[in-house]
């Protein structure tokens, strides 16, 4: 026996609706409880117990269903609804194929509604094998979702920074001499997303630039904005450094601020780089 069934609203246009309420109820129960071929292989008392109706009502309904019906919309077998499969008990619903096809059509529509809902949600939810419903959807194709490739990169040193990008940026910003347009510099930094290796190269390049002729002359007038330097990969540039032994009167001096020796100490005992920082 089928575990459940559907009764469609087309039954309300059937001549069965001319019968009394109890007969109509029994007819719906028989449609629902029939097996997939339309057979109801139970005795009248057993059906009466299942449908919770008196045996007399069950007998009267069975007799009604086996009689010709001139008002039936399906004239097969003179409009009879059931026929016996043996003398004592057991019946077959004559037009059960019609009701089964109604159910199959509804299942197909329900399947397609669900499929289209998943299709609209995204490719990961699509059912690739859509022609599985009674062969009625053959030829309907859709794109298969692309497999998700696993990340096989085991070189974690070059992929994930060991500490947040903002910490690295702060280190860069504190060393960079021209403190201008910090927001643009942060955007450039996030765009680069430097890992440990790139971060080290940036800081090394910045230290070379700090000692170069271009950055030291005219009190750092030609030092680019930090965002410009980052976007142009300034840390990869080649810089020309002044000789480190040029100091006041040819005598090596130590900067009073940064304690570095031989980086153009002025008359106040401060190197050019620290003079730039002090003037900002």
C-alpha positions as CSV (number, residue, x, y, z in Angstrom):
1,X,0.0,0.0,0.0
2,X,1.2,3.5,-0.7
3,X,2.1,5.4,2.5
4,X,0.2,8.6,1.3
5,X,-1.5,10.0,-1.7
6,X,-2.9,13.3,-3.1
7,X,-6.4,14.1,-3.9
8,X,-6.6,16.9,-6.6
9,X,-9.2,19.6,-6.8
10,X,-10.5,18.2,-10.1
11,X,-12.5,15.7,-8.0
12,X,-14.9,18.5,-7.1
13,X,-16.0,18.5,-10.8
14,X,-16.6,14.8,-10.7
15,X,-20.0,13.2,-10.6
16,X,-18.9,11.6,-7.3
17,X,-19.8,14.9,-5.7
18,X,-23.4,14.1,-6.3
19,X,-23.2,11.3,-3.8
20,X,-23.6,11.7,0.0
21,X,-20.7,12.9,2.1
22,X,-19.8,9.5,3.5
23,X,-19.6,8.0,0.0
24,X,-17.4,10.8,-1.2
25,X,-15.2,10.4,1.8
26,X,-14.8,6.6,1.2
27,X,-14.0,7.3,-2.5
28,X,-11.2,9.7,-1.6
29,X,-9.8,7.2,0.9
30,X,-9.8,4.5,-1.7
31,X,-7.8,6.6,-4.2
32,X,-5.3,7.4,-1.5
33,X,-4.8,3.9,-0.2
34,X,-4.6,2.1,-3.5
35,X,-1.2,0.7,-4.5
36,X,0.7,2.0,-7.5
37,X,-1.3,-0.1,-9.9
38,X,-4.6,1.0,-8.4
39,X,-5.4,-2.2,-6.6
40,X,-7.2,-2.3,-3.2
41,X,-6.7,-5.8,-1.9
42,X,-8.5,-5.8,1.4
43,X,-11.8,-7.0,2.7
44,X,-14.8,-4.7,3.3
45,X,-14.5,-5.0,7.1
46,X,-10.8,-4.2,6.9
47,X,-11.4,-1.1,4.8
48,X,-14.2,0.0,7.1
49,X,-11.8,-0.2,10.1
50,X,-9.1,1.8,8.2
51,X,-11.5,4.5,7.0
52,X,-13.4,4.5,10.4
53,X,-16.8,4.0,8.9
54,X,-19.5,1.4,9.5
55,X,-19.3,-1.8,7.5
56,X,-22.8,-1.1,6.1
57,X,-21.6,2.3,4.8
58,X,-18.5,0.6,3.2
59,X,-20.7,-2.0,1.5
60,X,-23.1,0.6,0.2
61,X,-20.2,2.7,-1.2
62,X,-18.5,-0.3,-2.9
63,X,-21.8,-1.1,-4.6
64,X,-22.2,2.5,-5.7
65,X,-18.7,2.5,-7.2
66,X,-19.3,-0.7,-9.2
67,X,-22.5,0.6,-10.8
68,X,-22.6,2.4,-14.2
69,X,-22.6,6.2,-14.0
70,X,-24.0,8.1,-16.9
71,X,-22.7,11.4,-15.6
72,X,-19.1,10.3,-15.3
73,X,-16.6,12.3,-17.3
74,X,-14.7,9.1,-18.1
75,X,-17.1,6.8,-20.0
76,X,-14.8,3.7,-19.8
77,X,-16.7,0.7,-18.4
78,X,-19.9,2.8,-18.5
79,X,-18.6,5.2,-15.9
80,X,-17.9,2.5,-13.3
81,X,-15.2,3.5,-10.8
82,X,-14.0,0.1,-9.6
83,X,-14.1,-3.5,-10.7
84,X,-13.6,-6.7,-8.6
85,X,-10.4,-8.7,-8.8
86,X,-11.9,-11.7,-7.1
87,X,-15.4,-12.8,-6.0
88,X,-15.1,-12.3,-2.3
89,X,-13.0,-9.1,-1.9
90,X,-10.4,-6.9,-3.6
91,X,-11.0,-4.2,-6.3
92,X,-9.1,-2.2,-8.9
93,X,-9.8,1.5,-9.5
94,X,-10.6,1.6,-13.2
95,X,-9.3,5.0,-14.0
96,X,-6.4,4.9,-11.6
97,X,-3.9,5.6,-14.3
98,X,-5.6,9.0,-14.8
99,X,-5.2,9.8,-11.1
100,X,-1.6,8.5,-11.0
101,X,-0.7,10.7,-14.0
102,X,-2.2,13.7,-12.2
103,X,0.1,12.9,-9.3
104,X,3.1,12.4,-11.5
105,X,2.5,15.8,-13.3
106,X,2.2,17.5,-10.0
107,X,5.4,15.9,-8.8
108,X,7.2,17.1,-11.9
109,X,5.9,20.6,-11.4
110,X,6.9,20.5,-7.7
111,X,10.4,19.2,-8.7
112,X,10.9,22.0,-11.2
113,X,9.8,24.6,-8.8
114,X,12.4,23.4,-6.3
115,X,15.0,23.1,-9.0
116,X,14.5,26.6,-10.2
117,X,14.6,27.9,-6.6
118,X,18.0,26.3,-6.1
119,X,19.1,27.5,-9.5
120,X,18.4,31.1,-8.6
121,X,20.2,30.7,-5.3
122,X,23.4,29.9,-7.0
123,X,25.4,27.2,-8.9
124,X,26.4,25.3,-5.8
125,X,22.8,24.2,-5.2
126,X,21.9,23.1,-8.7
127,X,21.0,19.6,-9.4
128,X,22.9,18.5,-12.5
129,X,20.9,15.4,-13.2
130,X,17.5,17.1,-13.9
131,X,16.2,14.5,-16.4
132,X,15.5,11.9,-13.7
133,X,11.8,12.6,-13.3
134,X,10.1,9.9,-15.4
135,X,12.2,10.9,-18.4
136,X,10.0,13.9,-19.0
137,X,12.9,16.4,-18.7
138,X,15.3,14.9,-21.2
139,X,17.4,17.4,-23.0
140,X,17.2,19.9,-20.2
141,X,20.7,20.8,-19.4
142,X,22.5,23.1,-17.0
143,X,26.1,24.0,-16.3
144,X,27.8,21.8,-13.8
145,X,29.3,23.6,-10.9
146,X,33.1,23.9,-10.9
147,X,34.9,21.8,-8.3
148,X,36.4,23.6,-5.4
149,X,40.2,23.2,-5.6
150,X,41.9,22.6,-2.4
151,X,44.7,24.9,-1.3
152,X,47.9,22.9,-1.7
153,X,50.3,25.7,-0.9
154,X,52.3,24.7,2.1
155,X,54.6,27.7,2.0
156,X,52.9,29.5,4.9
157,X,55.8,32.0,5.2
158,X,54.9,33.6,1.9
159,X,51.1,33.5,2.1
160,X,49.9,34.5,5.5
161,X,51.4,37.3,7.6
162,X,52.2,36.2,11.1
163,X,50.8,39.5,12.5
164,X,48.2,42.0,11.2
165,X,48.9,44.3,8.3
166,X,48.2,47.4,10.4
167,X,51.1,46.5,12.7
168,X,53.5,46.3,9.7
169,X,52.1,49.6,8.3
170,X,52.7,51.3,11.6
171,X,56.3,50.2,11.5
172,X,56.6,51.6,8.0
173,X,54.8,54.8,8.8
174,X,56.9,55.6,11.8
175,X,60.1,55.3,9.7
176,X,58.9,57.1,6.7
177,X,60.1,60.8,6.9
178,X,57.3,62.5,5.1
179,X,54.1,62.1,7.1
180,X,51.6,63.1,4.4
181,X,48.3,61.6,3.2
182,X,48.3,58.7,5.7
183,X,44.9,57.4,4.4
184,X,46.2,57.0,0.9
185,X,49.3,55.3,2.2
186,X,47.2,52.8,4.1
187,X,45.2,52.0,1.0
188,X,48.4,51.4,-1.0
189,X,49.7,49.2,1.9
190,X,46.5,47.1,1.9
191,X,46.6,46.7,-1.8
192,X,50.1,45.3,-1.6
193,X,49.3,43.0,1.3
194,X,52.9,42.5,2.1
195,X,53.9,39.1,3.6
196,X,57.1,38.7,5.7
197,X,59.4,38.7,2.6
198,X,57.9,41.7,0.9
199,X,57.7,43.6,4.2
200,X,61.4,43.0,4.8
201,X,62.2,44.2,1.3
202,X,60.1,47.4,1.8
203,X,61.8,48.3,5.1
204,X,65.3,47.6,3.6
205,X,64.5,49.7,0.6
206,X,63.2,52.5,2.8
207,X,66.4,52.5,4.8
208,X,68.4,52.7,1.6
209,X,66.3,55.6,0.4
210,X,66.7,57.5,3.7
211,X,70.5,57.6,3.1
212,X,70.3,58.5,-0.6
213,X,71.2,61.8,-2.3
214,X,67.7,62.3,-3.6
215,X,66.1,62.1,-0.2
216,X,68.8,64.0,1.7
217,X,69.3,67.0,-0.6
218,X,67.4,70.3,0.0
219,X,66.1,69.1,3.4
220,X,64.1,66.2,1.9
221,X,62.2,68.3,-0.7
222,X,62.2,65.5,-3.2
223,X,61.0,62.7,-0.9
224,X,57.8,61.4,-2.5
225,X,54.5,61.0,-0.6
226,X,54.4,57.5,1.1
227,X,51.4,56.3,-1.1
228,X,53.3,57.3,-4.2
229,X,56.4,55.5,-3.1
230,X,54.4,52.3,-2.2
231,X,52.4,52.3,-5.4
232,X,55.5,52.7,-7.6
233,X,57.4,50.0,-5.6
234,X,60.0,52.5,-4.6
235,X,61.7,49.9,-2.4
236,X,62.9,48.2,-5.6
237,X,64.6,51.4,-6.9
238,X,68.4,51.9,-6.9
239,X,69.6,54.7,-4.7
240,X,72.9,56.6,-4.9
241,X,74.2,57.3,-1.4
242,X,76.6,60.0,-0.4
243,X,79.9,59.0,1.2
244,X,79.3,58.3,4.8
245,X,82.5,60.0,6.0
246,X,81.4,63.6,5.0
247,X,81.0,65.4,8.3
248,X,81.8,68.8,9.7
249,X,85.4,69.8,9.2
250,X,86.2,66.2,8.0
251,X,85.9,64.9,11.6
252,X,83.4,62.0,12.2
253,X,80.5,63.2,14.3
254,X,77.6,61.4,15.9
255,X,74.0,62.8,15.6
256,X,72.6,64.0,18.8
257,X,69.2,62.5,18.0
258,X,69.6,59.2,16.2
259,X,73.2,58.6,17.3
260,X,74.2,57.6,13.8
261,X,77.7,58.6,12.7
262,X,78.8,60.2,9.4
263,X,75.4,61.1,8.0
264,X,75.9,64.8,7.3
265,X,76.0,66.2,10.7
266,X,75.2,70.0,10.7
267,X,76.4,72.8,12.9
268,X,73.8,71.9,15.6
269,X,75.1,68.3,15.8
270,X,72.0,66.9,14.1
271,X,72.0,64.8,10.9
272,X,70.0,65.9,7.9
273,X,67.4,63.1,8.3
274,X,66.7,64.1,11.9
275,X,66.5,67.8,10.8
276,X,63.7,66.9,8.4
277,X,61.8,65.0,11.0
278,X,62.2,67.9,13.5
279,X,60.8,70.4,11.0
280,X,57.5,68.5,10.4
